[in-house]
């Protein structure tokens, strides 16, 4: 697949769905979008042009939201009600299906965007900041900064040293399972690759699908690659590979695909035709033993069984590398370049950066951890407490492939490459050669 001529052309076509919490629904277009020429496009809530003054916090603020699935939508409704009570701020939400939001974000931001919009930390934030499509909110950070660690501030800062993003929550990726299944079968969470292989074999012999697996959307399998690469080659190699600084023909990369190939027979079959929710159903109904997924898998577990959901760290492959690198993508909000109501937009962003906003979020969504360190953990479920401790003990934290690398490379190269590998894992040399050739074209442009 050839690369579009520009980043803008690419983003107008497709951005891979993020692995974060709001990337749950792959349903049809929801309220807040319009149809033009047969293609769904984002449209801002408010009318008028994209220019505007400082605005008035007493006037409505428009918010472009990809919180389209059931639980995220409930979180957004609760936020809107809470900021109305606490700040007397009215928020008009432009709710759009997550994938539609992703696919059209560039055109949206260059057109007549909402005052504030949901987005992601890392490269995704930096790209729009560098393109001049996001508003500087460093003054907001002067008010909310005490609630965040330096790592979160770094993840919100662009190359110019200014802040453009307010983190709200994060959720780690790991290997999730049902405690009752492990107890019934006598399984123990593995800590090494050899122990993992033995567990996969035992689950299969016991009549379970060892690893629930789905990649219809293209992004879920990225999490498995990331985990394998960090365990086999280390965090620094992984980040360098994502930055285009390492060769995909390096034997280190081929070893990742070789290791994955050895485990593919234990993955749920026909994964390319299955959504991640359908895959997670196997963990929920106990027909599958485990699933490599984000903590948002909790949304697919029956409410009565949430305390039965647990996870373990992706096993260690090499003692010299260890297993202290984890993935924990950060979700949050940004301000458009020229908001119609800048004062109101910054009031809303200040709210999103508050401890109270984190409390509202994590109370409704059991798969999320508040980014603000001052948010209460008193109401955290057992899973949330474990997730928070898990990430706090990590030596290195990655943001997920489609956030840690160029978006055009993630979408136009890695999604089809990984899906090709899943369908036919027998030509790893050819696969890596193809990835490397396309990488050079993209990163050297």
Secondary structure as GFF3:
##gff-version 3
##sequence-region A 1 445
A	DSSP	alpha_helix	7	13	.	.	.	ID=ss1
A	DSSP	beta_strand	33	36	.	.	.	ID=ss2
A	DSSP	beta_strand	39	42	.	.	.	ID=ss3
A	DSSP	beta_strand	61	65	.	.	.	ID=ss4
A	DSSP	alpha_helix	70	87	.	.	.	ID=ss5
A	DSSP	beta_strand	91	95	.	.	.	ID=ss6
A	DSSP	alpha_helix	98	110	.	.	.	ID=ss7
A	DSSP	beta_strand	116	120	.	.	.	ID=ss8
A	DSSP	alpha_helix	123	130	.	.	.	ID=ss9
A	DSSP	alpha_helix	138	144	.	.	.	ID=ss10
A	DSSP	three_ten_helix	145	147	.	.	.	ID=ss11
A	DSSP	alpha_helix	150	155	.	.	.	ID=ss12
A	DSSP	beta_strand	166	178	.	.	.	ID=ss13
A	DSSP	alpha_helix	179	185	.	.	.	ID=ss14
A	DSSP	alpha_helix	193	205	.	.	.	ID=ss15
A	DSSP	beta_strand	209	212	.	.	.	ID=ss16
A	DSSP	alpha_helix	220	233	.	.	.	ID=ss17
A	DSSP	alpha_helix	235	242	.	.	.	ID=ss18
A	DSSP	alpha_helix	251	264	.	.	.	ID=ss19
A	DSSP	three_ten_helix	271	273	.	.	.	ID=ss20
A	DSSP	alpha_helix	276	284	.	.	.	ID=ss21
A	DSSP	beta_strand	288	294	.	.	.	ID=ss22
A	DSSP	three_ten_helix	295	300	.	.	.	ID=ss23
A	DSSP	three_ten_helix	303	308	.	.	.	ID=ss24
A	DSSP	beta_strand	309	312	.	.	.	ID=ss25
A	DSSP	beta_strand	325	335	.	.	.	ID=ss26
A	DSSP	alpha_helix	342	352	.	.	.	ID=ss27
A	DSSP	alpha_helix	355	364	.	.	.	ID=ss28
A	DSSP	beta_strand	369	370	.	.	.	ID=ss29
A	DSSP	alpha_helix	382	392	.	.	.	ID=ss30
A	DSSP	beta_strand	396	398	.	.	.	ID=ss31
A	DSSP	alpha_helix	401	404	.	.	.	ID=ss32
A	DSSP	alpha_helix	407	409	.	.	.	ID=ss33
A	DSSP	pi_helix	410	415	.	.	.	ID=ss34
A	DSSP	alpha_helix	416	423	.	.	.	ID=ss35
A	DSSP	alpha_helix	428	443	.	.	.	ID=ss36
###
